[in-house]
Amino acid sequence: MRINRAKTFLTLLVLLATPLAAQAWERGTVERFATLPAGEAHPEGICVDREGNVYVVTVAANKPETSPGTLIVFDAKGKHLRTVSIVGSSRLLLDLRFHPQTGKLLVIDYGAPKVLTVDPVTGASSVFMTVTGHKPGLDGLTIDAAGNVYVTDAHQGIIWKVGKDGGAATAWVTSPLLKPTRPPPNIGANGLVFNNKETAMFVANTAEDTIVKIPVSGEPHKPGTPEVFVNRAGGGPDGLIVDEHDNLWIACNQSNEILVLEPKQGKVIARLGDFGGIDKDGAPIGFLWSNSLVFHGDYVLVTNLSLDVGAVTSPTLRTVDGPWAAQVKLHTVSKIKKHIPKVSE
């Protein structure tokens, strides 16, 4: 009897000493979708046409300030098709989108600031939208079902609105919740998206690590009072898209991941991707400053800005990924499966 008790006691000690298996986030596998041509760097905005071709613009901090902006086109498998210089633009281009009604390619020129209509073959451009104010910082773009275009102003805390034919924009929403107060980067309202029924708009505030929700009603759309939907949304929420279930997919530029939130409480239901260093060719492994994203078949495509902010601004604005970004020689667009793994409740 004493022997059995001793064995039981020893078994309990072994169990107590054995660490419990912890379930980590199933982050999936980040693969390379495309490589930018030599001399091109810092991919930012990304969109897809009806044939599956992929369009990327760059924040070309590696080029002289007088350089025109760059549009790079890949086919559906990531093969480079052409590089286009955009006439009349600055080198600092952010978001872009094909207008679903007019078919025109709209490109945000952060450096100007304005929105351009761009010929994706020749690079010819014309001004689509203008704004006013003190040093506007146009950043993200979305379009409603009626064809109206909405653009975030990351400096002034404004969402601008213009009709499908463009012109002088009006301030649709102005809120301190859309302004940046803690750089770097000094970017407030960034990516934005409507839910599927267009009863709410969600906006990523990069500097504040927040997602802001704006109630929407009526036709034409009227905004309600903005409120913070969630705080501490990853590290540097940037690009923002929504899936068929209204889940929010957020590219977080400082935590190098995609954060997926359910739409009712903002509970995180997936963390996808990560950064794994620089490979022998000088390309980032995984995500490095993941900033814009788009659904592409069974995948999500993500641009890796890979920018050392401290080097182009001030050492006091160094970010944790800056020294890694300084090592990058090949700039890339990544892909990861569009999949939400199950998480234990």
JOBELZI-V149589 format. One record per residue. N is the residue number from 0. RES is the residue in one letter. PHI is phi in degrees with one decimal (999 if undefined). PSI is psi as a letter, one per 20 degrees, with the letter a starting at -180 (NA if undefined). NEAR is the number of other ideal C-beta (glycine too) atoms within 8 Angstrom. Layout:
n=N res=RES phi=PHI psi=PSI near=NEAR
n=N res=RES phi=PHI psi=PSI near=NEAR
This chain:
n=0 res=M phi=999 psi=g near=4
n=1 res=R phi=-63.0 psi=h near=5
n=2 res=I phi=-64.5 psi=g near=6
n=3 res=N phi=-63.7 psi=g near=7
n=4 res=R phi=-64.1 psi=h near=8
n=5 res=A phi=-63.3 psi=g near=8
n=6 res=K phi=-64.0 psi=g near=8
n=7 res=T phi=-62.5 psi=g near=8
n=8 res=F phi=-63.5 psi=g near=8
n=9 res=L phi=-65.3 psi=h near=8
n=10 res=T phi=-62.2 psi=g near=8
n=11 res=L phi=-62.8 psi=g near=8
n=12 res=L phi=-62.3 psi=g near=8
n=13 res=V phi=-64.0 psi=g near=8
n=14 res=L phi=-64.0 psi=g near=7
n=15 res=L phi=-66.8 psi=h near=6
n=16 res=A phi=-81.2 psi=i near=5
n=17 res=T phi=-85.2 psi=p near=6
n=18 res=P phi=-66.2 psi=q near=4
n=19 res=L phi=-72.0 psi=q near=4
n=20 res=A phi=-69.2 psi=p near=4
n=21 res=A phi=-101.9 psi=p near=5
n=22 res=Q phi=-93.9 psi=o near=5
n=23 res=A phi=-92.2 psi=r near=4
n=24 res=W phi=-62.9 psi=p near=7
n=25 res=E phi=-85.4 psi=n near=5
n=26 res=R phi=-85.7 psi=i near=8
n=27 res=G phi=75.4 psi=a near=10
n=28 res=T phi=-117.4 psi=p near=5
n=29 res=V phi=-86.4 psi=p near=12
n=30 res=E phi=-118.4 psi=r near=7
n=31 res=R phi=-86.0 psi=p near=10
n=32 res=F phi=-90.0 psi=g near=12
n=33 res=A phi=-154.1 psi=q near=12
n=34 res=T phi=-116.7 psi=p near=10
n=35 res=L phi=-68.1 psi=q near=13
n=36 res=P phi=-61.3 psi=q near=8
n=37 res=A phi=-54.5 psi=p near=3
n=38 res=G phi=91.5 psi=i near=4
n=39 res=E phi=-102.6 psi=q near=12
n=40 res=A phi=-148.1 psi=r near=12
n=41 res=H phi=58.5 psi=m near=12
n=42 res=P phi=-65.5 psi=q near=17
n=43 res=E phi=-125.9 psi=e near=15
n=44 res=G phi=-71.2 psi=q near=13
n=45 res=I phi=-147.4 psi=q near=16
n=46 res=C phi=-152.2 psi=r near=10
n=47 res=V phi=-129.7 psi=q near=11
n=48 res=D phi=-92.0 psi=a near=8
n=49 res=R phi=-67.8 psi=h near=3
n=50 res=E phi=-90.0 psi=i near=5
n=51 res=G phi=91.5 psi=j near=10
n=52 res=N phi=-67.7 psi=q near=11
n=53 res=V phi=-115.0 psi=p near=18
n=54 res=Y phi=-117.7 psi=p near=14
n=55 res=V phi=-131.6 psi=p near=16
n=56 res=V phi=-113.1 psi=r near=15
n=57 res=T phi=-122.0 psi=q near=15
n=58 res=V phi=-99.2 psi=n near=12
n=59 res=A phi=-82.4 psi=m near=14
n=60 res=A phi=-66.7 psi=i near=10
n=61 res=N phi=-81.6 psi=i near=5
n=62 res=K phi=-110.5 psi=r near=7
n=63 res=P phi=-57.8 psi=q near=5
n=64 res=E phi=-60.5 psi=h near=5
n=65 res=T phi=-85.3 psi=j near=3
n=66 res=S phi=-68.7 psi=q near=8
n=67 res=P phi=-74.0 psi=r near=11
n=68 res=G phi=-72.5 psi=q near=16
n=69 res=T phi=-121.0 psi=p near=14
n=70 res=L phi=-115.1 psi=p near=17
n=71 res=I phi=-119.0 psi=p near=16
n=72 res=V phi=-117.3 psi=p near=13
n=73 res=F phi=-120.5 psi=q near=13
n=74 res=D phi=-81.4 psi=a near=9
n=75 res=A phi=-66.1 psi=i near=9
n=76 res=K phi=-104.3 psi=j near=4
n=77 res=G phi=94.3 psi=j near=11
n=78 res=K phi=-76.8 psi=p near=7
n=79 res=H phi=-68.8 psi=p near=10
n=80 res=L phi=-100.1 psi=g near=7
n=81 res=R phi=-166.1 psi=q near=7
n=82 res=T phi=-118.6 psi=p near=10
n=83 res=V phi=-121.3 psi=p near=12
n=84 res=S phi=-88.2 psi=p near=9
n=85 res=I phi=-90.2 psi=o near=16
n=86 res=V phi=-67.9 psi=p near=8
n=87 res=G phi=80.9 psi=j near=6
n=88 res=S phi=-111.6 psi=r near=15
n=89 res=S phi=-83.9 psi=r near=10
n=90 res=R phi=-81.4 psi=i near=16
n=91 res=L phi=-105.0 psi=n near=11
n=92 res=L phi=-109.5 psi=q near=21
n=93 res=L phi=-115.3 psi=e near=14
n=94 res=D phi=-87.9 psi=r near=12
n=95 res=L phi=-155.1 psi=q near=16
n=96 res=R phi=-162.5 psi=q near=10
n=97 res=F phi=-81.4 psi=p near=9
n=98 res=H phi=-71.0 psi=p near=13
n=99 res=P phi=-66.6 psi=i near=5
n=100 res=Q phi=-100.0 psi=g near=6
n=101 res=T phi=-91.9 psi=i near=7
n=102 res=G phi=78.0 psi=i near=5
n=103 res=K phi=-77.0 psi=q near=8
n=104 res=L phi=-87.6 psi=o near=12
n=105 res=L phi=-102.0 psi=p near=15
n=106 res=V phi=-130.5 psi=p near=18
n=107 res=I phi=-84.0 psi=p near=17
n=108 res=D phi=-100.6 psi=o near=16
n=109 res=Y phi=-67.4 psi=h near=13
n=110 res=G phi=-74.4 psi=i near=9
n=111 res=A phi=-77.5 psi=g near=7
n=112 res=P phi=-94.6 psi=q near=10
n=113 res=K phi=-169.5 psi=r near=11
n=114 res=V phi=-111.7 psi=p near=15
n=115 res=L phi=-110.2 psi=q near=15
n=116 res=T phi=-95.7 psi=p near=12
n=117 res=V phi=-124.0 psi=p near=14
n=118 res=D phi=-77.5 psi=o near=8
n=119 res=P phi=-73.2 psi=i near=8
n=120 res=V phi=-106.7 psi=g near=6
n=121 res=T phi=-93.2 psi=h near=5
n=122 res=G phi=86.7 psi=i near=12
n=123 res=A phi=-61.6 psi=q near=7
n=124 res=S phi=-140.5 psi=q near=13
n=125 res=S phi=-142.6 psi=q near=6
n=126 res=V phi=-77.3 psi=p near=10
n=127 res=F phi=-95.8 psi=g near=12
n=128 res=M phi=-141.7 psi=p near=14
n=129 res=T phi=-123.1 psi=q near=8
n=130 res=V phi=-135.1 psi=r near=14
n=131 res=T phi=-126.2 psi=r near=5
n=132 res=G phi=113.2 psi=a near=8
n=133 res=H phi=-94.4 psi=o near=5
n=134 res=K phi=49.6 psi=m near=6
n=135 res=P phi=-59.8 psi=q near=12
n=136 res=G phi=-129.3 psi=m near=12
n=137 res=L phi=-67.2 psi=p near=16
n=138 res=D phi=-136.7 psi=f near=15
n=139 res=G phi=-104.5 psi=r near=16
n=140 res=L phi=-140.8 psi=p near=14
n=141 res=T phi=-147.1 psi=r near=11
n=142 res=I phi=-134.4 psi=p near=10
n=143 res=D phi=-88.3 psi=r near=10
n=144 res=A phi=-64.8 psi=h near=4
n=145 res=A phi=-83.9 psi=i near=8
n=146 res=G phi=96.6 psi=j near=12
n=147 res=N phi=-70.4 psi=q near=12
n=148 res=V phi=-109.3 psi=p near=17
n=149 res=Y phi=-120.6 psi=p near=14
n=150 res=V phi=-132.6 psi=p near=17
n=151 res=T phi=-79.2 psi=q near=18
n=152 res=D phi=-114.7 psi=o near=17
n=153 res=A phi=-72.5 psi=i near=13
n=154 res=H phi=-98.2 psi=g near=12
n=155 res=Q phi=-92.3 psi=i near=11
n=156 res=G phi=70.2 psi=l near=12
n=157 res=I phi=-126.7 psi=q near=15
n=158 res=I phi=-110.8 psi=o near=18
n=159 res=W phi=-89.2 psi=q near=15
n=160 res=K phi=-134.4 psi=q near=11
n=161 res=V phi=-147.3 psi=q near=13
n=162 res=G phi=-71.2 psi=r near=8
n=163 res=K phi=-64.6 psi=i near=10
n=164 res=D phi=-94.7 psi=j near=5
n=165 res=G phi=80.5 psi=a near=11
n=166 res=G phi=123.9 psi=b near=8
n=167 res=A phi=-77.9 psi=p near=8
n=168 res=A phi=-78.6 psi=q near=11
n=169 res=T phi=-113.7 psi=q near=7
n=170 res=A phi=-76.3 psi=o near=9
n=171 res=W phi=-80.1 psi=g near=9
n=172 res=V phi=-140.3 psi=p near=10
n=173 res=T phi=-128.0 psi=p near=8
n=174 res=S phi=-155.0 psi=q near=9
n=175 res=P phi=-63.6 psi=h near=5
n=176 res=L phi=-68.3 psi=i near=12
n=177 res=L phi=-100.7 psi=j near=17
n=178 res=K phi=-94.1 psi=q near=12
n=179 res=P phi=-91.1 psi=p near=14
n=180 res=T phi=-125.5 psi=i near=5
n=181 res=R phi=-139.9 psi=n near=5
n=182 res=P phi=-72.0 psi=r near=8
n=183 res=P phi=-92.7 psi=r near=9
n=184 res=P phi=-78.1 psi=r near=10
n=185 res=N phi=-81.8 psi=l near=8
n=186 res=I phi=-125.6 psi=o near=11
n=187 res=G phi=-92.1 psi=d near=15
n=188 res=A phi=-55.9 psi=p near=17
n=189 res=N phi=-126.5 psi=d near=17
n=190 res=G phi=-65.7 psi=q near=17
n=191 res=L phi=-146.9 psi=q near=15
n=192 res=V phi=-160.0 psi=q near=11
n=193 res=F phi=-85.6 psi=q near=11
n=194 res=N phi=-73.2 psi=r near=12
n=195 res=N phi=-65.7 psi=h near=7
n=196 res=K phi=-90.3 psi=i near=4
n=197 res=E phi=56.9 psi=k near=10
n=198 res=T phi=-99.6 psi=i near=7
n=199 res=A phi=-156.4 psi=q near=10
n=200 res=M phi=-116.5 psi=p near=14
n=201 res=F phi=-114.7 psi=p near=16
n=202 res=V phi=-132.0 psi=p near=18
n=203 res=A phi=-86.2 psi=p near=18
n=204 res=N phi=-104.7 psi=o near=17
n=205 res=T phi=-64.6 psi=g near=15
n=206 res=A phi=-65.8 psi=h near=13
n=207 res=E phi=-93.2 psi=i near=10
n=208 res=D phi=56.8 psi=l near=12
n=209 res=T phi=-125.8 psi=q near=14
n=210 res=I phi=-113.6 psi=p near=17
n=211 res=V phi=-100.2 psi=p near=16
n=212 res=K phi=-110.3 psi=p near=12
n=213 res=I phi=-120.3 psi=o near=14
n=214 res=P phi=-61.9 psi=q near=9
n=215 res=V phi=-131.0 psi=p near=13
n=216 res=S phi=-145.1 psi=q near=7
n=217 res=G phi=75.9 psi=r near=6
n=218 res=E phi=-133.8 psi=o near=4
n=219 res=P phi=-65.7 psi=r near=6
n=220 res=H phi=-60.2 psi=p near=11
n=221 res=K phi=-114.7 psi=p near=7
n=222 res=P phi=-83.7 psi=q near=11
n=223 res=G phi=-90.3 psi=a near=8
n=224 res=T phi=-81.1 psi=p near=5
n=225 res=P phi=-63.6 psi=q near=12
n=226 res=E phi=-144.5 psi=q near=7
n=227 res=V phi=-74.5 psi=o near=9
n=228 res=F phi=-78.5 psi=g near=9
n=229 res=V phi=-145.3 psi=q near=9
n=230 res=N phi=-100.8 psi=r near=6
n=231 res=R phi=51.4 psi=l near=6
n=232 res=A phi=-82.5 psi=n near=14
n=233 res=G phi=66.2 psi=b near=12
n=234 res=G phi=-117.2 psi=o near=7
n=235 res=G phi=78.3 psi=m near=11
n=236 res=P phi=-59.3 psi=p near=18
n=237 res=D phi=-125.9 psi=e near=15
n=238 res=G phi=-69.5 psi=q near=14
n=239 res=L phi=-146.9 psi=p near=18
n=240 res=I phi=-135.0 psi=r near=11
n=241 res=V phi=-127.7 psi=q near=13
n=242 res=D phi=-95.8 psi=a near=9
n=243 res=E phi=-67.3 psi=i near=4
n=244 res=H phi=-101.6 psi=j near=5
n=245 res=D phi=71.7 psi=j near=9
n=246 res=N phi=-66.8 psi=q near=12
n=247 res=L phi=-94.3 psi=p near=14
n=248 res=W phi=-107.6 psi=o near=13
n=249 res=I phi=-121.5 psi=p near=17
n=250 res=A phi=-83.8 psi=p near=15
n=251 res=C phi=-105.0 psi=o near=16
n=252 res=N phi=-79.0 psi=h near=14
n=253 res=Q phi=-98.3 psi=h near=11
n=254 res=S phi=-95.5 psi=j near=9
n=255 res=N phi=51.0 psi=l near=14
n=256 res=E phi=-158.9 psi=r near=13
n=257 res=I phi=-103.3 psi=p near=17
n=258 res=L phi=-104.9 psi=p near=14
n=259 res=V phi=-112.8 psi=p near=14
n=260 res=L phi=-116.4 psi=p near=14
n=261 res=E phi=-75.0 psi=q near=9
n=262 res=P phi=-84.4 psi=i near=10
n=263 res=K phi=-90.2 psi=g near=5
n=264 res=Q phi=-111.3 psi=i near=4
n=265 res=G phi=77.4 psi=k near=12
n=266 res=K phi=-69.9 psi=p near=7
n=267 res=V phi=-71.4 psi=p near=8
n=268 res=I phi=-117.7 psi=i near=9
n=269 res=A phi=-161.9 psi=q near=11
n=270 res=R phi=-126.2 psi=o near=10
n=271 res=L phi=-117.8 psi=p near=11
n=272 res=G phi=81.1 psi=r near=15
n=273 res=D phi=-170.0 psi=r near=9
n=274 res=F phi=-106.5 psi=p near=11
n=275 res=G phi=-128.7 psi=k near=5
n=276 res=G phi=101.8 psi=a near=7
n=277 res=I phi=-115.0 psi=p near=9
n=278 res=D phi=-81.5 psi=r near=8
n=279 res=K phi=-64.8 psi=h near=3
n=280 res=D phi=-91.1 psi=i near=6
n=281 res=G phi=89.0 psi=j near=9
n=282 res=A phi=-102.3 psi=q near=13
n=283 res=P phi=-66.5 psi=q near=14
n=284 res=I phi=-93.3 psi=o near=9
n=285 res=G phi=80.8 psi=b near=11
n=286 res=F phi=-95.1 psi=q near=15
n=287 res=L phi=-140.9 psi=o near=14
n=288 res=W phi=59.5 psi=m near=13
n=289 res=S phi=-68.1 psi=o near=19
n=290 res=N phi=-127.0 psi=h near=12
n=291 res=S phi=-131.0 psi=q near=14
n=292 res=L phi=-147.0 psi=q near=13
n=293 res=V phi=-152.7 psi=q near=11
n=294 res=F phi=-75.2 psi=q near=10
n=295 res=H phi=-146.7 psi=n near=11
n=296 res=G phi=65.5 psi=c near=6
n=297 res=D phi=-86.1 psi=j near=4
n=298 res=Y phi=-121.2 psi=r near=11
n=299 res=V phi=-113.7 psi=p near=14
n=300 res=L phi=-96.0 psi=p near=15
n=301 res=V phi=-135.5 psi=p near=19
n=302 res=T phi=-84.1 psi=p near=15
n=303 res=N phi=-105.3 psi=o near=15
n=304 res=L phi=-61.3 psi=h near=14
n=305 res=S phi=46.8 psi=l near=12
n=306 res=L phi=-115.3 psi=p near=10
n=307 res=D phi=-87.7 psi=n near=11
n=308 res=V phi=-58.9 psi=g near=12
n=309 res=G phi=-60.0 psi=h near=13
n=310 res=A phi=-73.0 psi=h near=7
n=311 res=V phi=-98.8 psi=i near=7
n=312 res=T phi=-121.7 psi=e near=7
n=313 res=S phi=-155.7 psi=q near=5
n=314 res=P phi=-57.8 psi=h near=5
n=315 res=T phi=-71.4 psi=i near=5
n=316 res=L phi=-104.9 psi=k near=11
n=317 res=R phi=-62.5 psi=p near=9
n=318 res=T phi=-108.1 psi=r near=10
n=319 res=V phi=-63.3 psi=h near=4
n=320 res=D phi=-95.3 psi=i near=11
n=321 res=G phi=-54.5 psi=g near=12
n=322 res=P phi=-61.3 psi=h near=8
n=323 res=W phi=-67.9 psi=g near=12
n=324 res=A phi=-60.8 psi=h near=13
n=325 res=A phi=-64.4 psi=i near=8
n=326 res=Q phi=-88.8 psi=i near=8
n=327 res=V phi=-72.2 psi=p near=14
n=328 res=K phi=-113.2 psi=h near=6
n=329 res=L phi=-115.8 psi=p near=9
n=330 res=H phi=-98.6 psi=q near=12
n=331 res=T phi=-135.4 psi=r near=14
n=332 res=V phi=-115.4 psi=p near=18
n=333 res=S phi=-101.2 psi=r near=16
n=334 res=K phi=-139.5 psi=q near=13
n=335 res=I phi=-148.4 psi=q near=14
n=336 res=K phi=-58.1 psi=p near=8
n=337 res=K phi=-80.1 psi=n near=8
n=338 res=H phi=-147.9 psi=p near=6
n=339 res=I phi=-106.7 psi=o near=7
n=340 res=P phi=-65.5 psi=q near=8
n=341 res=K phi=-73.8 psi=q near=4
n=342 res=V phi=-122.0 psi=p near=8
n=343 res=S phi=-64.5 psi=p near=4
n=344 res=E phi=-80.5 psi=NA near=2
